[in-house]
Amino acid sequence: MGAGNSTPQTAHIINPVRASAIHVTPSVINRLESAKQQIAEVAVPAPTKDEPIHCARCCTCGFFKGKDKEASLLAMKSHELQEAQYVKTLEKLEAMLGKPVRFAEVHSENLKKLEHKLLKCYADNPRQPLVCADAAKEYQNFVFKQQFDSILNAKRITTQKH
């Protein structure tokens, strides 16, 4: 790669069957036909007249349009199942751990003051960000302290329940 005096290398491959580009054995044909039969046997519910046959992707990219109506229906059912499982899992986690606390909402007044102080410092000292290091450190320490306290509170809640 990149050498100016390198020469291209070639490899000669001998094709045992020169009559056709691809040689397909009867066993491959049998496997393909049995796979096609298995796909045809999959029960796909027939859509009603009012039900459109599409998925979230077909409207934008055309992936499931045309022949793949069965694939579209299967994709829709799969998506519905995933959504239902996600909701159930989220409910279980919230029941075990409690709802997440958004410390930014709880401490919004303090955060706004610190943000305003930091942004004002940057505006007053353009091209001199190190002048605002103390204000940035104060903001960072406040955020990390709130996160740390929320983790400690969550651990206390889980240890008290046991």
Sequence and secondary structure as in RCSB ss.txt:
>XXXX:A:sequence
MGAGNSTPQTAHIINPVRASAIHVTPSVINRLESAKQQIAEVAVPAPTKDEPIHCARCCTCGFFKGKDKEASLLA
MKSHELQEAQYVKTLEKLEAMLGKPVRFAEVHSENLKKLEHKLLKCYADNPRQPLVCADAAKEYQNFVFKQQFDS
ILNAKRITTQKH
>XXXX:A:secstr
   TT          S  S S    HHHHHHHHHHHHHHHHS      SSS    TTHHHH TT TTTHHHHHHH
HHHHHHHHHHHHHHHHHHHHHH     HHHHTHHHHHHHHHHHHHHHHHSTT GGGGHHHHHHHHHHHHHHHHHH
HHHHHHHHHHH 
